[in-house]
């Protein structure tokens, strides 16, 4: 089988698995609601409509399985969108044909399909990644331009064998690079002959924009011979984030910063989740508020709750709430807690280790001052100090602060003894802002819960 046909074959296999999920879940629902289904609707018609409804979904989302570098949260988000689209198409057909289906039956099916499709796509992704790491379903690629940008791309494509890229070599006109760059095969004039003789699938052009004549020749050559051609802009040398392409008239423009949460519908989804989640936690507050409050009150003189001014959305100040874990002192707004800090009470040490001291912040979430997931809010003094010395520090305030965040689940929580620790925290926070999606939030919440049960060495 030609390598260029294997992508269709793989997508076909995944699609078959999708239909298996639909039909297995339908069968289980049919068996569970056997008597109800007999009276409520014609099972065969509904079964047929479900399968027909999924064909447009396959056409829209199946291509994602050929994406070689994709994160789990993006994959699960696509799976969730597939289920939503199936639901809309299926309901439309039922309405048009005037077929009634019980609400409980529908809910049971779509919950079951949502779970099974997510599990199937995760399994398929892992199997495909393993398959590619063993040297199958690979793409033969070359990089034209062995400068900093080309080398960055080379390292990224080789960072995981599961991506399935077979790197054949570099081409560059700089003779001084010979012997310095691994697999430098020759100058740009040798690209065409090499690409044809070695069945190259993709050419990545990392030449500087000043060499536009060479870039244009390579582009025209690639299109004549059905070879995928990619231009790697030099901007990647100093902007390492997802850029957004748009057209202004006939001029292509790259937007350097465009976060998903700039869209009102995405903000609405995040806020709805925050409101529902915080409401549930606060409704359960009698189970945790009273016993913790009593323990804090008995631990040392002072209030139960600790209020501290912190920097929130767009730099606005707000009162961040926590259970008091320290003895009352005059340095709480200036000094971070350190390991073995004498200010921390015995019950406070336990609350910090288990993150139970953060529970009152669900009040901040309910009020809309914070989110369940987002960059952790910092003391005003830290905002003032670090914003002057860390690039992009204030970018982290483009969204609401959170109880937990991407930086925290990647090991950057608690005390920051050295500047690089705060720089890494900011780096992770900015990445989260630029790559946000709902499934990423679910992933962070899950990892946070795992971290609480396992214990975190930085939690003190």
HURA-V14329 format. One line per field, one symbol per residue. ss: DSSP state (2 for helix, 1 for strand, 0 for the rest). phi: phi as a letter, one per 30 degrees, with the letter a starting at -180 (. if undefined). burial: b if it has 24 or more other C-alpha atoms within 12 Angstrom, else e. A space follows every 10 residues. Layout:
ss: ???
phi: ???
burial: ???
//
This chain:
ss: 0022222222 2222222222 2222222222 2202222222 0022222222 2222222222 2222220000 0222222222 2222222222 2222222000 0022222222 2222222222 2222222222 2220000011 1111000222 2222222000 2220111111 1000222000 0001110222 2222222000 0111100022 2222222222 2222000111 1002222000 0001111100 1111100002 2202222222 2222222222 2220222222 2222222220 0000111111 1022201111 1110010000 0000000000 0001022222 2222022200 2222222000 1110000012 2222222000 0022222200 0111022220 0000000022 2222222222 2222200222 2222222222 2222000000
phi: .dddcddddd dddddedddd dedddddddd ddcedddedc adddddeddd ddddeddddd cddddcddcb dedddddddd dddddeeddd dddddddhcc bedddddddd dddedddddd dddddddddd eddcjchccd bbccjcdddd dddedddcda dddiccdclc baddddddjc cdidcldddc dddddddchd cbccccdddd cddddddddd ddddchcdbb ccddeddbbc adcccbccic cdbcddbade dddddddddd dddedddddd ddddeedcdd ddddddddda dkddcccbdb dcehiddadd cbddcbdebc cdcbcddcdi eddddddddd dddciddded dddddddjdb bdbldddcde ddddddddbc diedddcdbd dbdbaddddc jcbidcdbdd ddddddeddd ddddbeaddd dddddddddd ddddjbdcca
burial: eeeeeebeeb bebbbebbbe bbbebbbebb eebeeebeee bebeebbebb bebbbebbee bbebbbbbbe bbbbbbbbbb bbbebbbeeb bebbeeeeeb beeebbeebb ebbbebbbeb bbebbeebbe ebeeebbbbb bbbbbbbbbb bbbbeebeee bbbbbbbbbb bbbeeeeeee eeebbbbbee bbebbeeebb bbbbbbbbee eeebbeebbe ebeeeebbbb bbbeeeeeee eeeeeeeeee eeeeeeeebb beeeeeeeeb bebbbeebee ebeeeeeebe ebbebbbebe eeebbbbbbb bbbebbebbb bbbbbbbbee ebeeeebeee eebbbebbbb bbbbbbbbbb bbbbbbbbbb bbbbbbbbbb ebbeebbeee ebbbbbbbbb bbbbbbbbbb bbbbbbeeee ebbbbbbbbb bbbbbbbbbb bbbbbebbee bbeeebebbb
//
